[in-house]
């Protein structure tokens, strides 16, 4: 299974179940790229928590993950974070603190091995990701006003 295929499978899993019970995200993004911040393979938001899944298809990819600048600086995103990999690729004892672990088997079934625990937030990086998503789907910079008044027509 390719990295992309596993990302799409993981995104469907996150959207249908969430990686935290009772916190299915409303929105899930796959392989978002941003400059200077974490670039999660799968990022979910819109519930009461943000979630990240990092997909790994090889040992070398997993081992090199620890060397990424945002990991060293403790600036990963998602209040809840998990790795998704083929069965047995990552051992539970190798996980960073509070990270969960999901295995995918030969039938493309995902199984939770370790539940993630709450991590600290990197709010400014998460806001950057969400703004990047809005810009990419062509939501222009604007003032949003959801409460309507008769005098609004002349103000905006």
C-alpha positions as CSV (number, residue, x, y, z in Angstrom):
1,X,0.0,0.0,0.0
2,X,1.3,3.4,-0.9
3,X,1.6,6.4,1.4
4,X,-1.2,8.2,-0.4
5,X,-3.5,5.1,-0.3
6,X,-2.9,4.8,3.4
7,X,-3.5,8.5,3.9
8,X,-6.9,8.3,2.2
9,X,-7.8,5.1,4.2
10,X,-6.8,6.9,7.4
11,X,-8.8,10.0,6.5
12,X,-12.0,7.9,6.0
13,X,-11.3,6.2,9.4
14,X,-10.8,9.6,11.1
15,X,-14.0,11.0,9.6
16,X,-16.1,8.0,10.5
17,X,-14.7,7.2,14.0
18,X,-12.2,9.9,15.0
19,X,-9.1,8.8,16.8
20,X,-10.7,9.8,20.1
21,X,-14.0,8.3,21.1
22,X,-16.9,10.8,20.9
23,X,-14.7,13.3,18.9
24,X,-15.3,12.7,15.3
25,X,-14.0,15.7,13.4
26,X,-16.3,17.6,11.0
27,X,-13.5,18.3,8.6
28,X,-10.6,16.1,7.6
29,X,-7.7,17.2,5.4
30,X,-5.2,14.9,3.7
31,X,-1.5,15.8,3.1
32,X,-1.7,19.5,3.7
33,X,1.6,21.3,2.9
34,X,2.6,24.5,4.7
35,X,5.9,26.3,5.1
36,X,7.6,26.3,8.4
37,X,5.1,24.3,10.4
38,X,4.1,20.7,10.9
39,X,2.6,19.1,7.8
40,X,0.3,16.4,9.1
41,X,-0.6,13.5,6.7
42,X,-4.2,13.6,8.1
43,X,-5.6,16.5,10.1
44,X,-9.1,16.7,11.6
45,X,-10.9,19.5,13.2
46,X,-14.4,20.8,13.9
47,X,-15.4,18.7,17.0
48,X,-14.2,19.5,20.5
49,X,-10.6,18.5,19.6
50,X,-8.1,18.6,16.8
51,X,-6.6,15.4,15.6
52,X,-3.5,14.3,13.6
53,X,-2.6,11.0,12.0
54,X,0.9,10.5,10.8
55,X,1.2,7.8,8.2
56,X,4.3,5.6,8.0
57,X,4.9,2.9,5.4
58,X,8.6,2.1,6.2
59,X,10.8,1.9,9.3
60,X,13.2,4.5,7.9
61,X,10.4,7.0,7.5
62,X,9.3,6.4,11.1
63,X,12.8,6.7,12.4
64,X,13.5,9.9,10.4
65,X,10.3,11.5,11.7
66,X,12.0,12.2,15.1
67,X,14.5,14.4,13.3
68,X,11.9,16.8,11.9
69,X,12.3,20.4,13.2
70,X,8.8,20.7,14.5
71,X,9.2,17.5,16.4
72,X,12.4,18.6,18.0
73,X,10.8,22.0,18.9
74,X,7.7,20.3,20.3
75,X,5.5,22.1,17.8
76,X,3.4,19.2,16.4
77,X,-0.3,19.8,15.8
78,X,-3.4,18.1,17.0
79,X,-4.6,17.7,20.5
80,X,-4.7,14.0,19.8
81,X,-2.0,12.4,17.6
82,X,-1.6,8.9,16.3
83,X,0.6,7.0,13.9
84,X,-1.0,4.7,11.2
85,X,1.2,2.0,9.7
86,X,1.1,-1.5,8.4
87,X,0.7,-4.1,11.2
88,X,3.9,-4.4,13.4
89,X,5.9,-1.7,11.6
90,X,5.9,0.5,14.8
91,X,6.0,-1.0,18.2
92,X,3.9,0.6,21.0
93,X,7.1,1.0,23.1
94,X,8.5,3.3,20.3
95,X,5.8,5.9,20.4
96,X,6.4,9.4,21.5
97,X,4.6,10.5,24.8
98,X,0.8,10.6,24.5
99,X,0.7,9.3,20.8
100,X,-1.6,6.6,19.7
101,X,-1.0,3.8,17.3
102,X,-3.2,2.4,14.5
103,X,-2.4,-0.7,12.5
104,X,-3.7,-1.5,9.0
105,X,-3.9,-5.2,8.1
106,X,-3.7,-6.9,4.7
107,X,-7.5,-6.4,4.3
108,X,-7.2,-2.7,4.8
109,X,-8.9,-2.9,8.2
110,X,-7.6,-0.4,10.7
111,X,-7.3,-1.4,14.4
112,X,-6.5,0.8,17.3
113,X,-3.5,-0.6,19.2
114,X,-2.8,2.4,21.5
115,X,-5.2,5.2,22.4
116,X,-3.8,8.7,22.1
117,X,-3.8,10.9,25.1
118,X,-4.3,14.7,25.1
119,X,-1.3,16.7,24.0
120,X,-0.7,20.4,24.4
121,X,-1.8,22.7,21.7
122,X,0.2,24.7,19.2
123,X,-2.7,27.1,18.5
124,X,-0.9,29.5,16.2
125,X,0.2,26.6,13.9
126,X,-3.3,25.1,13.9
127,X,-4.8,28.4,13.0
128,X,-2.3,28.7,10.2
129,X,-3.3,25.3,8.9
130,X,-7.0,26.1,9.0
131,X,-6.5,29.5,7.3
132,X,-4.4,27.8,4.7
133,X,-7.3,25.4,4.0
134,X,-9.8,28.2,3.7
135,X,-7.5,30.1,1.3
136,X,-7.1,26.9,-0.8
137,X,-10.9,26.4,-1.1
138,X,-11.1,30.0,-2.2
139,X,-12.7,31.6,0.9
140,X,-11.5,35.2,0.5
141,X,-10.3,37.3,3.4
142,X,-13.5,38.9,4.7
143,X,-15.6,40.0,7.6
144,X,-18.2,37.3,8.5
145,X,-21.3,38.6,10.1
146,X,-24.0,36.1,11.0
147,X,-26.4,38.2,12.9
148,X,-28.5,40.5,10.6
149,X,-29.7,44.0,11.4
150,X,-31.7,46.3,9.3
151,X,-28.9,48.9,9.4
152,X,-26.2,46.4,8.2
153,X,-26.6,47.2,4.5
154,X,-25.0,50.6,4.9
155,X,-22.2,49.5,7.2
156,X,-20.7,46.6,5.3
